[in-house]
Amino acid sequence: FRARENAWVDENKKNCVPCKASKASKRDLDATDTIDVEHHFPCMKEEYGGESLFNLQQAPVFYPTKEEFDDAMAFIRKIRPLAEKYGICRIVPPKETKWDYKVFHKRVKQNSFSFHTKAQKIHQLLHRRGPNFMFLARYRQVMNSLGKPMGKLPMVDGRELDLYKLYHEVESHGGYDKVCEEDLWQDIAPVMKIAPGYNNGNPGSNLRRYYKNYLAEFHEYMQKNKKSLPPLKRVVKTPSRSKSKMKRSGNPRRKMTMAYKEAVKSSWKQVRQRAFFVSSESFDNVICSVCYQGDKADKLVLCDNGCLTGTHLACMHPPLKQIPRGKWYCDKCKRRTSGTATEIEDYDDYGYGTGKQFSLSQFKNMADEFEYRWFQGDEDEQCPLDIEREYWRIVEKAEELVTVYYGSDLDVGEYQSGFPLDRNSSCANIRSRARMLPTSHSSVHRYMATSGWNPNNMSLVSFLKHLHDSVAGVTRPMLYVGMLFSSFCWHVEDNFLYSVNYVHTGAPKTWYGVPSRAADHFEKVVKDLLPGLFEVQPNLLHLLITMVSPTILQKKGVPVTTTIQNPGEFIVTFPRAYHAGFNNGFNVAESVNFALEDWIDVSQAATESYRFTRSSVFPHEQLMFSAAKKPETLEIALKVKKELRKIVRREEAARKSAKSKAKIKEVTKMSKSQMRKMTKNCKQCEICGYDCFLSGVSVACSKNEMLCLNHADAPCSCKSKCERTLIIRDTSEDMKDALAALDDKIASFREEVEEKHN
């Protein structure tokens, strides 16, 4: 396995001519330019023959020198003008910083590193109701009519038996009688991805038995009643509520109904007289969906999709110590499709489901065995183009039942990082884990422990260092343990941030990117392709459960680039650049977000786009006011000043409007303790979910809840007109003083520049 892994890196570099970032671009490129990759990046001419499966343009690949690589943020600033036009880029570190695979396996113990996985139904990432799904729906309908309702699919050789494929394979071989007569079951077994040694070297006998038990009667019924079969009806399913008798008063995650949110979003005037808070009676019948207990009401988090599914913080995977920021969805609501289903199934779970728990060694053995069986024991190394072709065949045709496991979003604060860590670092997200890894004595590992490319250090060297607390997956890295076909579906990073991804060990990743200039067009195309899904789940692209082929996107005018990320290489994604991809086999990767000063221009747009759909991962205003206190450079100070001016003007206008329309008589300034609480756990508007960091409106009948200034006049649940109070963090004079202090820092920066120039 290690030799095969190293062969990937050697093969991809043997014909490459290193190019420095400073030489990557010979002219400025407009957003509408067609970029000549071979002209700017000769190192990509020989990669896989310069081809891609969909004739996609290759994303740029950079080979920085040791001096360029020493400053991560400076290098990314340097390549950004060109690289961001592709959405993604690949960076190959110099040899002296190359990560040692053996050291990674010493640090992350394969037998003791245990993690939960998600199950991905690859065949349903595009077509929720493809041929395989519709066959099973018809099968359940028929078997129900015969009084033999189907339970779970039978397991064969560690996988769910694909009844659709087995049925059609038998039919293509002439039917059940002919297959039995000519003993063709052994020929069908390899097509069903069943190992030759299964069932003592006779897998065909099991297939014959399963066909007879599960499909023979169905086939007979279909032959007799094919013309008179009733249509498969689709009905809307309302998730049922639990019947426990637990009181749910005082829970801080009480939310208004989703129906009302949509009503507010579509027509505010039509619903002015409706209440925005859910009555406490709605929470009387809720228990934990994991332990089925109704105790510890203050530790029970409710699903924000309106289904009232609850889960204790300690019952989550991984367990949480405090209520998560923003909206939280239960597993069923995450995996729901369009809210419609056949008359047999109320709804279909798709995309991500609850997987199994593995150790790293167990997962690798399972992944390698899956890959071996899938390619039927082919000893030759599979080319990425062949894997890519097979992946999109599964996704687009949706004829084959393919379920894989993905250990995604593994917080290094709960597990551990694959990078060496610096014990002297002041980074809070490193010190949050007691089992901190020791720093190696070798110079390479010492270098990586303190390098800006180390995901654990990204929050120290990027604009996000101004955040007060670490955020999992944003300033604190996540680990990803993948296998063949496991996917990271189309999405943009939280708050339109940058991201960096590094493959520690294993097989390559195939990436696709869409530049930010085409983000709006991308969203329109996907919504037009899947209108039913977006109608019920407006934030579908935030859930990472949808894959659309680059072929379809290209035909609709969406520019798509691609690249293959090998072990030891970085991928950088740019603000609001949609990206997706899949794993070519077992691998372990680590990822984190970061921000440069150019991200400030799109930061508020990201926050505004989340209204009514999801929550921001941190308050935008909090980050800007914090950055204004300690700007590092003149450019950053000017960017922050421009954004702060917008924030102050917007806040002053919103306060004036709120006082008028909500008839607010009292204005209260937060105490220091309230400010600390708001900084640590900012309250959000009950209508749209916006962070009420600078100000909010409280209602007398619901003191624990808050409204943003845009929805200050939302009617409350009681019949009487309750008094409303405007709570502010800073007065207008305080905010203007912050701007004045920033002006002084800008003047100081300019004096330093003039002194150096003179």
Secondary structure, 3 states (H helix, E strand, C coil): CHHHHHHHHHHHHCCCCCCCHHHCCCCCCCCCCCCCHHHHCHHHCCHHHHCCCCCCEECCEECCCHHHHCCHHHHHHHHHHHHCCCCEEEECCCHHHCCCHHHHHHHCCCCCCEEEEEEEEHHHCCCCCCHHHHHHHHHHHHHHHCCCCCCCCCEECCEECCHHHHHHHHHHCCCHHHHHHCCCHHHHHHHCCCCCCHHHHCHHHHHHHHHHHHHHHHHHHHHHHHHHCCCCCEEECCCCCCCCCCCCCCCCCCCCCHHHHHHHHHCCHHHCCCCCCCCHHHHCCCCECCCCCCCCHHHEEECCCCCCCEEEHHHCCCCCCCCCCCCCCCHHHHHCCCCEEECCCCCCCCCEEEEEEEEHHHHHHHHHHHHHHHCCCCCCCCCHHHHHHHHHHHHHHCCCCCEEEEEEEEECCCCCCCCCCCCCCCCHHHHCCCCCCCCCCCHHHHHHHHCCCCHHHHHHHCHHHHCCCCCECCCECEEEEECCCCEEEEECCHHHCEEEEEEEEECCEEEEEECHHHHHHHHHHHHHHCHHHHHHCCCHHHCCCCCCCHHHHHHCCCCCEEEEECCCCEEEECCCCEEEEEECCCEEEEEEEECCHHHHHHHHHHHHHCCCCCCCCCCHHHHHHHHHHCCCCHHHHHHHHHHHHHHHHHHHHHHHHHHHHCCCCEEEECCHHHHHHHHHCCCECCCCCCECCCEEEEECCEEEEEECHHHCCCCCCCCCCCCEEEEECCCHHHHHHHHHHHHHHHHHHHHHHHHHHC
